[in-house]
Amino acid sequence: MKFFVFVTSMMLSLSLFAAETVKNIDAATSSLEWTGTKIVGKHNGHLKFKSGTLKFNGEKFIGGEFVVDMTTLTNDDLTGEMNAKLVGHLKSPDFFDIEKFKESTLKVTEVKAKGKNLYAVKADLTIKGKTAPVSFDAKFEKSKATTELSYDRTVYDVRYGSGKFFENLGDKVIHDKIDLKVELHY
């Protein structure tokens, strides 16, 4: 009987410590949509993930790291010459200097459960070699995670057209906030 109690208590103890697992994202089916606004409109487009991992303790999300391939930057709202001109400008040193900074990263630093499959996430976002914290909520369901977050582009030395750094821009001001909509498949 003592052996049975011992084995049962050991099994219960082990079940409390679920194994940590790491799952790779499917970069081909995951998506990252960006939106930037200005006084007289907005632009949006996509970027592709180069790689990414999600960490779980049992079913509970506990962390992750993601790499975005900045060379894949696209624009979805313009066509032809205007599209090429905008994408070229966004890739230039005025904005993301993609020739020099081909990747951006996000590393999760803290996760707190907010509800069933919903988590408050803090992470370090690195763009153009500069790192700053961001916060957002992430929802998990089946083999998919989704989130929407915003960041201040000027923190990452993306200052072109910012009213914080340039005067007399009038209706040429580009807002500092960039919105991201992310869907990860794993």
Secondary structure, DSSP 8 states (H G I E B T S, - for coil): -HHHHHHHHHHHHHHHS--EEEEE--TTT-EEEEEEEETTEEEEEEEEEEEEEEEEETTEEEEEEEEEEGGG---SS--HHHHHHHHHHHHSTTTT-TTT--EEEEEEEEEEEEETTEEEEEEEEEETTEEEEEEEEEEEETTEEEEEEEEEGGGGT--TT-TTT-S--GGG-EEEEEEEEEEEE-
